[in-house]
Amino acid sequence: MTILNVSAYKFVGLDDLESLRARVVERCEALALKGTILLAPEGINLFLAAPRETVEAFLDWLRDDPRFADIAPKESASDDVPFARMRVRLKKEIITMRAPAIKPVEGRAPHVRPVDLRRWLDQGHDDAGRPVLLLDTRNDYEVAAGTFEDAVGYGLSSFTDFPAAVAADRERFEGKTVVSFCTGGIRCEKAAIHMRDIGIENVFQLEGGILTYFEEVGGSHWRGDCFVFDGRGALDPALAPSDAT
């Protein structure tokens, strides 16, 4: 049986976390889902795995809530469920940055679609003629599995270290178009908002992150695999579990 793996997030204000968690837990248990769902005042972040009809039943239920009506998951397949159990957790943030001034619910970061990023990389500059700098916002062990050619990475042990790393490296970004990227879009969205808020110009996030890039573009300008937070370990650019794991 083929297993559908989905990941998705949405920054949206949530003020009913306890009751929402109870409803989500009830639905997940009824469907025998496995994975992880994080709920926080700033939104939802989810990773689920099951046969397609089961995952789609949960997503249909979730989208009945107007706050999640437009949630758009990224998909990949596996032979087995890569989670041991189902966890639904309440958190202070759905991705921890400890920068309370950053509020994605108040407006998205500017983004570039995968097909446009590939075109920029193919031609060596963006559409305005500026050089493109790719900024990997992930942690060091994720970067070790694979990243874009010539991407800048900070060897982070935690995303909370990102603001200080950027502050010490501002000169690098002058005169360039910066594209922040991460696995699914959530970290690079916060990163792009932070960089914009501290006055760095021409900053975009990669729409949908690496997984959407793989889905829409493949492995162009990428080297290695993409680390994922489940039992598969890493995915190759065809979104298949990597032979290296």
C-alpha positions in Angstrom: 0.0 0.0 0.0 1.3 3.5 -0.9 1.4 5.9 2.0 0.7 9.6 1.4 2.9 12.0 3.4 1.8 15.6 3.7 3.3 18.6 5.4 1.6 22.0 5.7 1.5 25.1 7.7 -0.5 28.3 8.0 0.2 31.4 10.0 -3.3 32.4 11.4 -4.4 33.7 14.7 -5.7 30.9 17.0 -7.2 31.8 20.4 -9.1 28.5 21.1 -6.0 26.2 21.4 -7.3 23.9 24.1 -10.6 23.2 22.4 -9.0 23.0 19.0 -6.5 20.5 20.2 -9.2 18.3 21.6 -11.1 18.4 18.3 -8.0 17.6 16.3 -7.0 14.7 18.6 -10.5 13.2 18.4 -10.5 13.4 14.6 -7.0 12.0 14.3 -7.8 9.1 16.6 -11.0 8.3 14.6 -9.0 8.1 11.4 -6.0 6.3 13.0 -3.6 8.9 11.7 0.0 9.2 12.6 2.3 12.2 12.6 2.7 15.5 14.4 0.5 18.6 14.5 1.7 21.7 16.3 -0.8 24.4 17.3 0.2 27.9 18.6 -1.3 31.3 18.8 0.4 32.1 15.5 -1.0 29.1 13.5 -0.7 25.4 12.7 2.1 23.2 11.4 1.4 19.6 10.5 3.0 16.4 9.3 0.8 13.4 8.6 1.0 10.0 6.9 -1.6 7.5 6.0 -3.4 6.1 2.9 -4.5 8.9 0.6 -8.2 8.6 1.4 -7.5 8.9 5.2 -5.3 12.0 4.8 -7.7 13.7 2.5 -10.6 12.9 4.9 -8.7 14.8 7.7 -7.8 17.7 5.4 -11.4 18.0 4.3 -12.4 18.1 7.9 -9.7 20.7 8.8 -10.7 22.9 5.9 -14.3 23.1 7.2 -12.8 25.6 9.7 -12.6 28.9 7.7 -9.2 29.6 9.2 -7.7 26.6 7.4 -9.8 26.6 4.3 -6.9 27.4 2.0 -4.2 25.3 3.6 -2.1 23.8 0.9 -0.1 20.6 1.8 3.0 19.4 0.1 2.9 15.7 -0.8 5.3 12.8 -1.1 4.9 9.0 -1.1 6.4 6.1 0.9 5.9 2.4 1.3 5.5 2.7 5.1 4.2 5.2 7.6 7.3 7.0 8.8 5.8 8.0 12.2 5.4 5.8 15.2 2.4 7.6 16.7 0.2 10.7 16.5 1.1 13.8 18.5 -0.9 17.0 18.7 1.0 19.6 20.7 0.4 23.1 21.9 3.4 25.4 21.5 4.3 29.1 21.9 5.3 29.2 18.3 4.8 26.7 15.4 8.5 27.3 14.5 10.6 28.6 17.4 12.5 31.8 16.8 11.9 33.7 20.0 11.4 37.0 18.2 8.0 38.2 19.2 8.1 41.2 17.0 7.8 38.9 13.9 4.2 38.3 13.3 3.5 36.4 10.0 -0.2 36.5 10.7 -0.1 40.3 9.9 1.3 39.7 6.4 3.2 37.2 4.3 6.8 37.6 3.3 7.5 38.4 -0.4 8.0 35.1 -2.1 9.4 33.7 -5.4 8.0 30.6 -7.1 10.3 27.6 -7.7 10.1 28.0 -11.5 11.1 31.6 -11.2 14.0 30.9 -8.9 15.3 28.2 -11.3 15.1 30.8 -14.1 17.1 33.3 -12.0 19.7 30.7 -11.2 19.9 29.6 -14.8 20.5 33.1 -16.0 22.7 34.1 -13.1 20.6 37.0 -11.8 17.1 38.1 -11.1 14.8 39.9 -13.5 16.2 43.3 -12.4 19.8 42.1 -13.1 20.8 41.7 -9.4 22.9 38.7 -8.3 20.9 36.1 -6.4 22.1 35.0 -2.9 20.5 31.8 -1.6 20.3 31.7 2.2 19.7 28.3 3.9 17.8 29.0 7.1 17.9 25.4 8.3 20.0 23.8 11.1 23.5 22.4 10.4 22.5 18.7 10.3 19.8 19.4 7.8 22.2 21.3 5.5 24.6 18.4 5.7 22.1 16.2 3.8 22.0 18.6 0.9 21.5 22.2 -0.2 21.5 24.5 -3.2 24.8 25.2 -5.0 26.7 28.1 -3.5 24.1 28.7 -0.8 25.0 30.6 2.3 24.5 28.7 5.5 25.3 29.6 9.1 25.8 26.2 10.7 23.0 26.9 13.1 22.3 24.5 15.9 18.9 26.2 16.5 16.7 28.6 14.5 16.8 30.9 17.5 20.4 31.8 16.5 19.3 33.0 13.0 18.7 36.7 13.9 22.2 37.1 15.4 23.9 35.4 12.5 22.1 37.7 10.0 23.0 40.8 12.0 26.7 39.9 11.9 26.5 39.3 8.1 24.5 42.2 6.8 27.2 43.5 4.4 27.0 40.2 2.4 23.4 41.1 1.3 24.1 44.6 -0.1 23.1 44.9 -3.8 21.8 41.4 -4.0 18.4 39.7 -4.2 18.2 37.3 -1.2 16.1 34.2 -1.3 15.7 32.4 2.0 14.8 28.7 1.9 13.9 25.9 4.2 12.2 22.5 4.0 8.6 23.5 3.7 8.5 27.3 3.8 7.8 28.0 7.5 11.3 28.9 8.7 12.2 30.8 5.6 9.0 32.9 5.8 9.9 34.0 9.4 13.5 34.6 8.2 12.4 36.8 5.3 10.1 38.8 7.5 12.9 39.3 10.0 15.4 40.4 7.4 12.8 42.8 5.9 12.0 44.3 9.3 15.7 45.0 10.1 16.0 46.9 6.8 17.6 44.4 4.4 16.2 45.0 0.9 15.2 42.6 -1.9 14.5 39.6 0.4 12.2 36.8 -0.7 11.3 33.4 0.6 11.2 30.3 -1.6 7.4 29.6 -2.0 6.7 26.2 -0.5 10.3 25.6 0.4 12.6 22.9 -0.9 9.8 20.2 -1.1 7.7 22.4 -3.5 10.9 23.2 -5.5 11.5 19.4 -5.9 7.9 18.9 -6.9 7.7 21.7 -9.5 11.3 21.9 -10.7 13.2 18.8 -9.6 16.9 18.9 -8.6 18.1 21.8 -10.8 20.9 23.6 -8.9 20.5 21.3 -5.9 23.1 19.0 -4.5 22.3 16.1 -2.2 19.0 15.3 -0.5 16.5 17.1 1.7 16.4 16.2 5.4 12.9 15.5 6.7 11.7 15.1 10.2 10.3 11.6 10.1 11.4 8.0 9.7 12.5 8.5 6.1 15.4 10.6 7.1 15.8 12.4 3.7 14.1 12.7 0.3 15.8 12.9 -3.0 14.7 15.5 -5.7 12.2 13.0 -7.0 10.6 13.1 -3.5 11.5 9.5 -2.8 13.2 8.3 0.3 16.9 8.7 -0.2 19.2 5.7 -0.7 21.7 7.5 1.5 19.6 7.2 4.6 
